[in-house]
Amino acid sequence: MTLQEFFAKNTRAAIAFSGGVDSSYLLYAAVQCGADVHAYFAKTAFQPQFELDDARRLAESVGAKLTVLELDALSSEDVARNPANRCYYCKQNIFGNLKRAATEDGFTLILDGTNASDDAGDRPGMRALREMDVRSPLRECGLTKAEIRRLSHEAGLFTWDTFPKNYPNKELAGKPAVFKIKLHDVCVRQLPALNSDFAKKMGKETMEEYRAFVKQQLFDGRHGGALNHAKDMILGQLADAAEGEIPSILVENAYQQQMQVIQQQLQMQRMSLNTYLSQIHETRESFTAKVRAAAEKNTRARMALLQIAQQENLLPTDEEIDKQLAERAEKTKKTVEEIKAGTDVAALRRNEGIRKAADWVIDHSTIEEKVESK
């Protein structure tokens, strides 16, 4: 099961949110899947202020509602006694209060960030969660700690491997966490013998059949790549052939959007534009000039394609637009009216027309395929 499948079945939930890597990714994924979720942060004397600050920052960045529950953990006599199974009573106290708050807000399903790397076993804290019917989607979907860090990194979440900005050690605050390991052993893996037994494991009867299969796979990959390159060249030639002035505001918008995409990609790699430019040995002026030229060419191609869409009656009909909006509504568990209210229908119609026109141009072009002699 995937998180998308989980939230397709469980569309409303309260999330026990600590602001750590696990619950942060769970909250992000729930919002991305279109679920109606509400985060609850339990603030006790044991949580430093910077944890609450980071929790608020993360919830705001993903667009999720957050409620802070001010709790006195030591008000529970069982917790104050500090027995060996104190985790059981602490979880009971925190999740009991969270569940009451969530119920008042209309939520019946409670989720937490336990992942597949956590040892559930019969640990007291885990037992308390089971007794209160708290579900752990990350664990149910088989996501390990390492996978959650990777996915958090890809999503651009600051929690993936950084110390909080308000971390007490100011030398580490806001910086990436670096871990050093000591290598104790190196294993050598022996490659399997390339014989008929190996071929059968790969689904073929003989090595000759398997070699032919691999060769065809490599050819198909190169062939597909070549066709895509040819299609890009066709659309590039269309842009070059398009005549007339194009509004400078359209080029500027396309340029700004492309620069924003580049900046976001670099941020995900924790790299500044200046650092990237120094690595590729290019000045900012020459780089931005290339991006602007590409934006102008792309804008010119889009305008030419839009004209073709109009001439060839390729713009989608009202019925086709309504169908797309209905599909989006079903996917996000919203009403068609909500989707329509947040959609620029005119832009949607133009973009779909441009996409159809691109397919039309390629279908009416001649791509000559040459087979290399062997």
C-alpha positions as CSV (number, residue, x, y, z in Angstrom):
1,M,0.0,0.0,0.0
2,T,1.2,3.5,-0.8
3,L,0.4,6.7,1.2
4,Q,-1.7,7.9,-1.7
5,E,-3.8,4.7,-1.4
6,F,-4.0,5.1,2.4
7,F,-5.3,8.7,2.2
8,A,-7.6,7.8,-0.7
9,K,-9.4,5.5,1.9
10,N,-8.8,7.7,4.9
11,T,-9.6,11.3,3.8
12,R,-10.0,13.0,7.2
13,A,-7.6,12.6,10.1
14,A,-5.8,14.2,13.0
15,I,-2.0,13.9,13.0
16,A,0.1,13.8,16.2
17,F,2.7,16.2,15.0
18,S,6.1,16.8,16.7
19,G,7.8,18.7,13.9
20,G,10.3,15.9,13.5
21,V,11.3,14.2,10.2
22,D,8.6,11.5,10.3
23,S,5.5,13.4,11.4
24,S,6.6,16.3,9.1
25,Y,6.7,14.1,6.0
26,L,3.4,12.4,7.0
27,L,1.7,15.8,7.3
28,Y,3.2,16.9,3.9
29,A,2.1,13.7,2.2
30,A,-1.4,13.9,3.6
31,V,-1.8,17.5,2.3
32,Q,-0.3,16.5,-1.1
33,C,-2.8,13.6,-1.4
34,G,-5.7,16.0,-0.8
35,A,-6.7,14.7,2.6
36,D,-8.4,16.9,5.2
37,V,-5.9,16.8,8.0
38,H,-5.2,18.8,11.2
39,A,-1.9,18.7,13.1
40,Y,-1.8,18.6,16.9
41,F,1.4,19.5,18.8
42,A,1.6,18.5,22.4
43,K,3.6,21.2,24.3
44,T,4.8,20.1,27.7
45,A,7.6,21.2,30.0
46,F,9.8,18.6,28.2
47,Q,9.7,20.2,24.8
48,P,12.1,23.1,24.1
49,Q,10.6,26.2,22.4
50,F,12.6,25.7,19.2
51,E,10.7,22.4,18.6
52,L,7.4,24.3,18.6
53,D,8.9,27.0,16.4
54,D,10.0,24.5,13.8
55,A,6.7,22.7,14.0
56,R,4.8,25.9,13.3
57,R,7.2,26.7,10.5
58,L,6.8,23.3,8.8
59,A,3.0,23.3,9.2
60,E,2.7,26.7,7.6
61,S,5.1,25.7,4.7
62,V,2.9,22.7,3.7
63,G,-0.4,24.6,4.3
64,A,-1.7,22.6,7.2
65,K,-3.7,23.7,10.2
66,L,-1.9,23.3,13.6
67,T,-3.3,23.3,17.1
68,V,-0.9,23.5,20.1
69,L,-2.1,21.6,23.1
70,E,-0.6,22.9,26.4
71,L,-0.2,19.9,28.6
72,D,1.2,19.1,32.0
73,A,2.6,15.7,31.7
74,L,3.4,15.4,35.4
75,S,-0.2,16.0,36.3
76,S,-0.6,12.2,35.7
77,E,0.4,10.4,38.9
78,D,1.4,7.4,36.9
79,V,3.9,9.5,34.9
80,A,5.1,11.4,37.9
81,R,6.0,8.1,39.7
82,N,8.5,7.5,36.8
83,P,8.0,3.7,36.6
84,A,9.8,1.4,34.1
85,N,6.7,1.5,31.8
86,R,6.4,5.3,32.1
87,C,6.2,5.6,28.2
88,Y,2.9,3.8,28.4
89,Y,1.3,6.3,30.7
90,C,3.0,9.3,29.0
91,K,1.5,8.2,25.6
92,Q,-1.8,7.6,27.2
93,N,-1.8,11.1,28.7
94,I,-0.7,12.9,25.5
95,F,-2.8,10.9,23.0
96,G,-5.8,10.9,25.3
97,N,-5.7,14.7,25.3
98,L,-5.1,14.8,21.6
99,K,-7.9,12.5,20.9
100,R,-10.4,14.6,22.9
101,A,-9.3,17.8,21.1
102,A,-9.5,16.0,17.7
103,T,-13.0,14.7,18.5
104,E,-14.2,18.2,19.3
105,D,-12.9,19.3,15.9
106,G,-14.7,16.5,14.2
107,F,-11.9,14.0,13.6
108,T,-12.2,10.3,14.6
109,L,-9.0,8.9,13.0
110,I,-5.7,9.6,14.8
111,L,-2.4,9.1,13.0
112,D,1.2,9.2,14.2
113,G,4.6,9.2,12.5
114,T,5.9,5.7,13.6
115,N,7.8,4.3,10.6
116,A,8.8,0.8,9.4
117,S,12.3,1.1,11.0
118,D,10.7,1.5,14.5
119,D,10.6,-1.6,16.6
120,A,7.0,-1.9,17.5
121,G,7.2,-5.1,19.4
122,D,5.5,-4.9,22.8
123,R,7.1,-1.6,23.8
124,P,4.9,0.2,26.4
125,G,4.5,3.3,24.2
126,M,3.5,1.3,21.2
127,R,1.0,-0.7,23.3
128,A,-0.7,2.5,24.4
129,L,-1.0,3.6,20.8
130,R,-2.6,0.3,19.8
131,E,-5.0,0.4,22.6
132,M,-6.2,3.9,21.5
133,D,-6.5,2.8,17.8
134,V,-3.8,5.2,16.7
135,R,-2.7,4.3,13.2
136,S,0.8,4.7,11.7
137,P,0.6,5.2,7.9
138,L,4.4,5.3,7.4
139,R,4.8,2.0,9.0
140,E,1.7,0.5,7.3
141,C,3.2,1.6,3.9
142,G,6.6,0.1,4.7
143,L,8.5,3.4,4.7
144,T,11.8,3.2,6.6
145,K,13.6,6.1,8.2
146,A,16.1,6.3,5.4
147,E,13.3,6.4,2.8
148,I,11.5,9.1,4.7
149,R,14.6,11.2,4.8
150,R,15.1,10.7,1.1
151,L,11.5,11.6,0.3
152,S,11.6,14.6,2.6
153,H,14.7,15.8,0.8
154,E,13.0,15.4,-2.6
155,A,10.0,17.3,-1.2
156,G,12.2,20.2,-0.1
157,L,11.3,19.8,3.6
158,F,13.9,21.4,5.9
159,T,13.4,18.6,8.4
160,W,15.2,16.0,6.3
161,D,18.7,16.3,7.8
162,T,19.1,19.7,9.4
163,F,19.4,20.9,13.0
164,P,16.6,23.3,13.9
165,K,17.3,27.0,13.4
166,N,16.9,27.6,17.1
167,Y,19.1,24.6,18.2
168,P,20.8,25.4,21.5
169,N,24.3,24.8,19.9
170,K,24.5,27.9,17.7
171,E,27.4,26.4,15.7
172,L,25.0,23.7,14.5
173,A,21.7,25.6,14.3
174,G,20.2,25.4,10.9
175,K,23.1,23.5,9.4
176,P,23.0,20.0,7.7
177,A,23.6,17.1,10.1
178,V,26.7,15.2,9.0
179,F,27.2,11.7,10.2
180,K,30.5,9.8,10.2
181,I,30.8,6.0,10.1
182,K,33.6,3.7,10.5
183,L,34.0,0.9,8.0
184,H,34.7,-2.4,9.8
185,D,34.3,-5.0,7.0
186,V,34.1,-5.1,3.3
187,C,32.1,-7.9,1.6
188,V,32.9,-9.2,-1.9
189,R,29.9,-10.4,-3.9
190,Q,30.6,-13.1,-6.4
191,L,28.8,-12.5,-9.7
192,P,26.7,-15.4,-11.0
193,A,27.9,-17.6,-13.9
194,L,26.4,-16.5,-17.2
195,N,24.9,-19.8,-18.3
196,S,21.5,-21.3,-19.0
197,D,20.6,-21.4,-15.3
198,F,21.1,-17.6,-15.1
199,A,19.1,-17.1,-18.3
200,K,16.2,-19.1,-16.9
201,K,16.2,-17.0,-13.7
202,M,15.9,-14.0,-15.9
203,G,12.9,-15.5,-17.7
204,K,14.7,-16.8,-20.9
205,E,15.5,-20.3,-21.9
206,T,19.1,-19.8,-23.1
207,M,21.8,-17.1,-22.8
208,E,21.4,-16.4,-26.6
209,E,17.8,-15.5,-26.0
210,Y,18.7,-13.4,-23.0
211,R,21.5,-11.5,-24.9
212,A,19.0,-10.8,-27.7
213,F,16.5,-9.5,-25.2
214,V,19.1,-7.2,-23.6
215,K,20.2,-6.0,-27.0
216,Q,16.6,-5.2,-28.0
217,Q,16.1,-3.3,-24.7
218,L,19.2,-1.2,-25.4
219,F,18.0,-0.5,-28.9
220,D,14.5,0.5,-27.8
221,G,16.0,2.9,-25.3
222,R,18.2,4.6,-27.8
223,H,15.4,4.6,-30.4
224,G,12.9,6.2,-28.0
225,G,15.5,8.8,-27.0
226,A,16.2,9.6,-30.7
227,L,12.5,10.0,-31.4
228,N,12.0,12.4,-28.5
229,H,15.0,14.4,-29.7
230,A,13.5,14.6,-33.2
231,K,10.2,15.8,-31.8
232,D,12.0,18.5,-29.8
233,M,13.8,19.6,-33.0
234,I,10.4,19.8,-34.8
235,L,8.9,22.1,-32.2
236,G,12.2,24.1,-32.1
237,Q,11.9,24.6,-35.9
238,L,8.3,25.7,-35.5
239,A,9.4,28.4,-33.1
240,D,12.2,29.5,-35.4
241,A,9.7,29.7,-38.3
242,A,7.1,31.7,-36.4
243,E,7.0,35.3,-37.5
244,G,5.8,38.5,-35.7
245,E,6.5,40.3,-32.5
246,I,5.6,38.5,-29.2
247,P,4.6,40.5,-26.1
248,S,7.7,41.1,-23.9
249,I,5.6,40.5,-20.8
250,L,5.0,36.9,-21.9
251,V,8.7,36.3,-22.4
252,E,9.5,37.9,-19.0
253,N,6.9,35.7,-17.3
254,A,8.3,32.6,-18.9
255,Y,11.8,33.7,-18.0
256,Q,10.9,34.3,-14.3
257,Q,9.1,31.0,-14.1
258,Q,12.1,29.1,-15.5
259,M,14.5,30.9,-13.1
260,Q,12.2,30.0,-10.2
261,V,12.2,26.3,-11.2
262,I,16.0,26.4,-11.4
263,Q,16.3,28.0,-8.0
264,Q,14.0,25.5,-6.4
265,Q,16.0,22.6,-7.9
266,L,19.2,24.0,-6.6
267,Q,17.7,24.6,-3.1
268,M,16.7,21.0,-3.0
269,Q,20.4,20.2,-3.5
270,R,21.3,22.8,-0.9
271,M,23.2,24.8,-3.5
272,S,23.1,28.5,-4.4
273,L,23.0,29.7,-7.9
274,N,26.4,31.3,-7.5
275,T,27.9,28.0,-6.4
276,Y,26.3,26.2,-9.3
277,L,27.6,28.8,-11.8
278,S,31.1,28.5,-10.4
279,Q,31.0,24.7,-10.9
280,I,29.9,25.0,-14.6
281,H,32.3,27.9,-15.1
282,E,29.7,30.4,-16.3
283,T,28.9,33.9,-15.4
284,R,25.5,35.0,-14.2
285,E,25.0,37.2,-17.2
286,S,25.7,34.5,-19.8
287,F,23.6,32.0,-17.9
288,T,20.5,34.2,-17.5
289,A,20.9,35.2,-21.2
290,K,20.6,31.6,-22.2
291,V,17.6,31.1,-19.9
292,R,15.9,34.2,-21.4
293,A,16.6,33.0,-25.0
294,A,15.1,29.6,-24.2
295,A,12.1,31.3,-22.6
296,E,11.6,33.5,-25.7
297,K,11.8,30.5,-28.0
298,N,9.4,28.5,-25.8
299,T,7.0,31.4,-25.8
300,R,7.2,31.8,-29.6
301,A,6.5,28.0,-30.0
302,R,3.5,28.1,-27.6
303,M,2.0,31.1,-29.5
304,A,2.5,29.3,-32.8
305,L,0.9,26.1,-31.4
306,L,-2.0,28.1,-30.0
307,Q,-2.7,29.5,-33.5
308,I,-2.5,26.0,-35.0
309,A,-4.9,24.8,-32.3
310,Q,-7.4,27.5,-33.2
311,Q,-7.1,26.9,-37.0
312,E,-7.4,23.1,-36.7
313,N,-10.2,23.2,-34.1
314,L,-8.0,21.5,-31.5
315,L,-9.1,23.6,-28.5
316,P,-11.0,21.4,-26.0
317,T,-14.8,21.8,-25.8
318,D,-16.7,22.8,-22.7
319,E,-17.6,19.1,-22.2
320,E,-13.9,18.1,-22.3
321,I,-13.0,20.8,-19.8
322,D,-15.8,19.7,-17.5
323,K,-14.6,16.1,-17.7
324,Q,-11.1,17.2,-16.7
325,L,-12.4,19.2,-13.8
326,A,-14.6,16.3,-12.7
327,E,-11.5,14.0,-12.7
328,R,-9.5,16.4,-10.6
329,A,-12.4,16.7,-8.2
330,E,-12.7,12.9,-7.8
331,K,-8.9,12.6,-7.3
332,T,-8.7,15.3,-4.6
333,K,-12.0,14.4,-3.0
334,K,-13.4,17.9,-3.6
335,T,-16.5,19.2,-5.4
336,V,-16.4,20.2,-9.0
337,E,-17.4,23.7,-7.9
338,E,-14.4,23.9,-5.5
339,I,-12.0,22.8,-8.3
340,K,-13.5,25.2,-10.8
341,A,-13.3,28.1,-8.3
342,G,-9.5,27.5,-8.0
343,T,-8.8,26.9,-11.7
344,D,-8.1,29.3,-14.5
345,V,-10.4,27.6,-17.0
346,A,-9.2,29.8,-19.9
347,A,-5.5,28.9,-19.2
348,L,-6.5,25.3,-18.9
349,R,-8.2,25.4,-22.3
350,R,-5.2,27.1,-23.9
351,N,-2.7,24.7,-22.4
352,E,-4.7,21.7,-23.5
353,G,-5.0,23.2,-27.0
354,I,-1.2,23.7,-27.1
355,R,-0.6,20.1,-26.1
356,K,-3.0,18.8,-28.8
357,A,-1.4,21.1,-31.4
358,A,2.1,19.8,-30.5
359,D,0.9,16.3,-31.1
360,W,-0.8,17.4,-34.3
361,V,2.4,19.0,-35.6
362,I,4.5,15.9,-34.8
363,D,1.9,13.6,-36.4
364,H,2.0,15.7,-39.6
365,S,5.8,15.8,-39.8
366,T,8.1,13.3,-41.4
367,I,10.6,11.7,-39.2
368,E,13.1,9.7,-41.2
369,E,14.6,6.8,-39.4
370,K,18.0,5.5,-40.5
371,V,19.1,2.1,-39.4
372,E,22.9,2.0,-38.8
373,S,24.7,-0.7,-40.6
374,K,26.3,-3.2,-38.3
